[in-house]
Amino acid sequence: MKFSENWLRELVDIPVERDALMHRLTMAGLEVEGVELLGAGLEGVVVGEIVACEPHPNADKLRVCQVAIGQGEPLTIVCGAPNARLGLKAPLATIGMKMPNGVEIKKAALRGVESNGRLCSAKELGIDADASGLMELPADAPTGAALAKYLGLPDTSIEIKLTPNRPDCLSVRGLARDAAAL
């Protein structure tokens, strides 16, 4: 079973660090099989809103988007994602930001059009395996807000191995009860 460390900590006050928590869960019979850090290194990624989207003049599969970030003029971003459209809110990596995969975001010209950042998929941000298009955020996401803060990141995805005699731990509340007892 996988669960969020942040979610568990919302339900119960756990006064120990992550490693100690993993050790205690394992010693209590809830074997920790995997720990995956989510959303680390997202400084410089903000919620962007596409306020204009047109086909690229020199490329069939690219679009030139004007992206508002809550301050100043909208940024021009060249994007190849199939779901880029007017009104979409998506993560925007700003110039100077270093992506989780090590790529640094720089001002670039793509087929003659200057791009001032990158609209991102969940995979590019290291949040999820979905790379089918831009990560779509809810319409009420505050434009210009830090993405990590908006999504409650960084977080840790913890996977535990449950035995048949522990059905009480098939929910986060059940796990919270055990964590509180530990």
C-alpha positions in Angstrom: 0.0 0.0 0.0 1.3 3.5 -0.9 0.5 6.6 1.1 1.7 10.2 1.5 3.9 11.1 4.5 2.4 14.5 4.6 -1.1 13.1 4.7 -0.1 10.8 7.6 1.4 13.7 9.5 -1.8 15.7 9.0 -3.7 13.0 10.8 -1.3 12.4 13.7 1.5 14.4 15.3 4.7 12.4 14.6 7.6 13.9 16.5 10.4 12.0 14.6 12.1 12.4 11.3 11.3 10.3 8.2 14.1 7.7 8.8 13.0 7.0 12.3 9.4 6.7 11.3 10.3 4.2 8.6 12.3 2.2 11.1 9.4 2.2 13.7 6.8 1.2 11.1 9.0 -1.7 10.0 9.6 -2.8 13.6 5.8 -2.7 14.2 5.3 -5.3 11.4 4.5 -2.8 8.6 7.5 -3.5 6.4 8.5 -0.4 4.4 9.3 -1.6 0.9 9.9 1.8 -0.7 10.3 5.5 -0.1 10.1 7.9 -2.9 10.7 11.7 -2.5 8.2 13.7 -4.5 8.6 17.3 -5.7 12.0 18.1 -4.3 13.9 20.9 -6.1 10.9 22.8 -7.5 12.0 26.3 -6.5 11.4 28.5 -9.5 8.3 26.6 -10.7 5.1 28.6 -10.5 1.5 28.2 -11.6 1.1 29.7 -15.0 -2.1 30.5 -16.9 -2.1 30.4 -20.7 -3.8 33.6 -21.8 -3.1 33.2 -25.5 -2.2 30.2 -27.6 -1.4 30.3 -31.4 0.2 27.8 -33.8 4.0 28.4 -34.2 4.6 30.1 -37.6 7.5 27.8 -38.5 6.5 24.4 -37.0 3.4 22.3 -37.2 3.5 20.7 -33.8 4.6 23.7 -31.7 2.5 26.4 -30.2 3.4 29.9 -29.1 1.7 30.6 -25.7 1.5 33.8 -23.7 1.6 32.7 -20.1 0.6 34.9 -17.2 2.4 34.4 -13.9 0.6 36.9 -11.7 3.0 39.8 -12.2 4.2 41.9 -15.1 3.5 41.1 -18.7 2.8 37.5 -19.8 5.8 35.4 -20.8 6.2 34.0 -24.3 6.6 30.2 -24.1 7.1 27.9 -27.1 5.4 24.6 -26.3 5.0 21.3 -28.0 2.5 19.7 -25.6 -0.8 18.5 -27.3 -3.0 19.8 -24.5 -1.6 23.4 -24.5 -4.7 25.6 -24.8 -6.2 28.9 -23.9 -7.2 29.1 -20.2 -5.1 26.1 -19.1 -3.2 26.4 -15.8 0.0 24.5 -15.8 3.4 24.5 -14.0 5.9 26.9 -15.5 9.6 26.5 -14.9 11.1 30.0 -14.9 14.5 31.0 -16.4 17.4 29.9 -14.2 15.5 27.1 -12.5 17.3 23.7 -12.5 14.9 20.8 -13.3 14.9 17.6 -11.2 16.5 15.8 -14.2 19.4 18.3 -14.2 18.4 20.5 -17.1 18.7 24.2 -16.5 16.0 26.4 -18.0 17.4 29.1 -20.2 16.1 31.7 -22.6 16.0 29.9 -26.0 14.9 30.5 -29.6 12.9 27.7 -31.0 12.5 27.9 -34.8 12.9 31.7 -34.7 10.6 32.4 -31.7 12.0 33.3 -28.3 10.9 31.2 -25.3 11.2 32.5 -21.8 10.7 29.3 -19.7 9.1 25.9 -20.0 5.6 24.6 -19.4 6.0 21.3 -17.7 4.5 17.8 -17.5 4.3 15.9 -14.2 7.2 13.6 -15.3 9.5 16.6 -16.0 8.9 17.8 -12.5 9.5 14.3 -10.9 5.9 14.2 -9.5 4.4 11.5 -11.6 5.2 9.2 -14.6 2.7 11.0 -16.8 4.4 12.6 -19.8 1.5 12.7 -22.2 1.2 16.5 -21.9 1.3 19.4 -19.6 0.3 18.8 -16.0 -3.2 20.3 -15.8 -3.9 22.2 -12.6 -7.4 23.1 -11.3 -8.9 26.4 -12.6 -8.8 27.8 -9.1 -5.1 27.4 -8.8 -3.6 30.9 -7.9 -1.7 32.2 -10.9 1.9 33.0 -10.0 1.9 30.9 -6.8 4.8 28.6 -6.0 3.9 25.2 -7.4 5.5 23.3 -4.5 3.5 25.3 -1.9 0.3 24.9 -3.8 0.7 21.1 -4.1 1.9 20.6 -0.6 5.4 19.5 -1.7 7.9 18.2 -1.1 6.3 15.0 0.1 7.3 11.4 0.4 5.4 8.4 -1.1 5.8 5.5 1.3 5.1 1.9 0.2 4.5 -0.7 2.9 4.0 -4.4 2.6 0.9 -5.5 4.5 0.3 -9.0 5.8 -3.3 -10.5 5.8 -3.5 -10.1 9.6 -3.3 -6.3 9.4 -6.5 -5.2 7.6 -6.6 -2.3 10.1 -3.8 -0.7 8.2 -5.5 -0.7 4.8 -6.3 3.0 5.3 -4.3 6.0 6.2 -6.4 6.4 9.3 -5.5 2.9 10.4 -1.8 3.7 9.7 -2.2 6.9 11.7 -3.5 4.9 14.7 -0.4 2.7 14.5 1.9 5.6 14.0 0.4 7.4 17.1 0.9 4.2 19.2 4.5 4.0 18.0 
